[in-house]
Amino acid sequence: MASIWHALPGHALECHAWNDEFVFYNGLSGMTHILGPLAAQMIFLLQESSLDSLSLVNSLTLNSESPVEADDLQQVEEILSELHSLALIERS
């Protein structure tokens, strides 16, 4: 069964964007993280609702005409693992 993910509560994360970099401050840990646009978009989607990796890929590619590929799913799962290790997201 696939894990369901969600972002930390809104008051715990602050985000500032500069060009293609997003700086997230985790108020619970006191840590700051610089993320790329894909990882940041994933956090934004997970702040709106809890999603599994396939639903997240579908949300990310919603405006794309290309079908979801195995590489897309693998990349999202790798980023989810990294975001989890940074304590920016949690399993529901």
N, C-alpha and C positions, 0 to 999 in steps of 0.2 A: 504494500500500500504506500502511495506517495505521501511524503510529508506535506503538511499545510503550513505555510509561513505567514507571518505578519511582522510589520515593523514595530519598533518600540513605540510606546505611546507618544503622541505628538509633542507633549511638553518635555520629553526626554531628548528629542533630537532637534537641533537647529541646523539650517542649511544656508550657505551663501554660495553663489555661483560667480565664477570669473571665467569668461570664454568657455572652454570645454572642460573645465575642472569644477568640481563641486566639493566644498569643504563642509563636512558634517561634524558637529560637536555633539557628543553624547553627554548630556548633563548627569546621567547616572554614574558613568565611569570617569568623567572628566577628560576623556580622550578626544582628540581631533583626528579626522581621517580625510584624506584627499581621494576622491573617487572620480572615475570617468563618467561620461554621459549615460552609458548603458546601466551601470551599477546604480547611479542616482535615479534613473527612471524606474528601475525595479523597486527601489525603496519607496518612491512616490506612489507607485501602484499598490505596494503592500501597506502603505498608510491608509489607502482608501478601503481595502478589503483584504481578507486572508485568502491566499491562493496557493495552489500546488504548482510545481514547476511547469507542467504542460499548460495550465491556464495562464500562467505568467507569460510564457512564450506566445500564446495566442493573443494576449493583450498587447504585447510589444509589437507584434506583427499585424495588428488589426488593420492598419492603413497600407500594408504591403500586399501586393498581388501575388507574391511568391508563397508557396505552401511552406508549412513548418517542416524543417528538416532535422534529422537526428543530430547534426552538428549544432544547430540552434539550441536544442534541448540540453545537450551536453555542456555548452557554454553557459547557459543559464544556471544549470545545476552547480557548475564550478563557482560561479559568482555567488550563488546562494550560500555555498559552503564558506566562501571567504567572508561574506557579510556576517554570517553567523559567528565565525571565529573572531570577528571584530566587535561582536556584541551589538550590532546594529539591527539585527532581525532575530526573531525567535520562532520556534515551532509552536503551532497552536495546539 
